[in-house]
């Protein structure tokens, strides 16, 4: 990173049995964009770290003996980043492909909102599935007067839009939000870790913004999504079905989640239940795990699935 006019920034990449070439390319892309690069290994990422070192990349490596969940990994990464004195932290999943000026553009957005007196906790690019031949953008959602509206580059002329939630990958967070007590909930383990954090940050008075003119390729699921009735349905393993259903049900019971969002998520979960039974390869196992997720969500069970 150029030392002129530099604002200290770190990037945290969380890996879990990744395709090491994709992670190495991600690390290569991020290395010149940030002051500190941290790889948190939730399992199976050592090969990527070793190869990145051979490439001469300066990476701090945090390894756990077992997968302790996305929230725990992010909290440990933030703890280290904060100790280094950075102002911003960019978080990434292992499956993203950021462009060379992504971090600089996101920092500029943060500084613009800061100059306007906006209490912005995080900004993020609009993303598309990098595996598909045609760009299909994923929207930003915002509740207005009891309705959930979506904004994407093709239906909104604005450069920046306020949003209720951002995804982990590509999110640039002010570190003082985290040090102020808005940590990640490690009990969720994986799904809704980012969404829950965003809703809790907003409940504390922070704002979130999506950057419609800043793009990033990302792979949000195990395989390209199924397109049914014009809607995208992610393909996940039965275990991920469990976490998604458990955490959705649990999330909907939180007091900072509005009735409009509860209705939308409940409707979406019902639709996904039937669609997943059609598109999943291990249909019976998937069905059992979704039902187990609903049951445990009603009980507000958290942590790693043991079964």
Helices and strands as residue ranges (DSSP letters): E 9-15, H 20-31, E 36-41, H 46-54, E 60-63, H 70-83, E 88-92, E 96-97, H 102-115, E 120-129, E 140-144, E 147-151, E 160-162, E 171-174, H 175-179, H 193-203, E 207-218, E 223-228, E 231-235, H 238-252, H 259-279, H 283-298
